[in-house]
Amino acid sequence: MIDPLITQHFRLSEFTDSDMAVRLGIDNRPPPDVLATLRNVLIPGMQAVRNILGKPVFVTSGYRSPALNAAVHGAQASQHLTGHACDFRCPEFGPVVEVCAQLVTQMQRLKFDQLIFEGSWCHISFSARPRNQVLTAHFDAGRVTYTSGLVA
C-alpha cells in the first residue's frame, strides 16, 4: 500500500498503525470521516508542532478504533477515537516536560485544543474550537487524575 506524505514530515500510517492492534487482531483502519480529520486537522497540527520544535517528532498513539481504545483503557470520549488527538515524543528536543513547556509558549500560534503532559509522552489534540487547555496527568494505582497547567 502506498503511504505518501500528508505534510512535509508526516505520513498517514504514523497516525493509524498500532502494534497493540496488530497483536490483538484489532482492525484499526479509520472510517472516512476520521480519515478526513486526520488529513485535515491532526496531521497539519502535528506538522506545526514539528516546525516549532525543529526536531523529529515520534507519534506513539494516533487514531484508535473503539475496540483498540477499549483495549488500552482509553477514555470513552477520547479524542483519539475521532482522529483529533495523538501522543508523541520528541527526544532530540529534550525531556517531555520541556517539549510541553515549549508548546505552551506557542499556544496562540499553535491553537491546540488540549495539551497534556503525561510523564513519558505528550498528548495533544486539535479542534475547530481550540480551548488551549493545558493539563498534567497523574497516575496512581491505575487511576488517572489531572491538574490544570504544566506541573513537572
Sequence and secondary structure as in RCSB ss.txt:
>XXXX:A:sequence
MIDPLITQHFRLSEFTDSDMAVRLGIDNRPPPDVLATLRNVLIPGMQAVRNILGKPVFVTSGYRSPALNAAVHGA
QASQHLTGHACDFRCPEFGPVVEVCAQLVTQMQRLKFDQLIFEGSWCHISFSARPRNQVLTAHFDAGRVTYTSGL
VA
>XXXX:A:secstr
    BSSSS BTHHHH  HHHHHHT      HHHHHHIIIIIHHHHHHHHHHH S  EEEE    HHHHHHTT  
TT TTTTT EEEEE TTT  HHHHHHHHHHTHHHH  SEEEE SSSEEEE  SS   EEEEEEEETTEEEEEES 
  
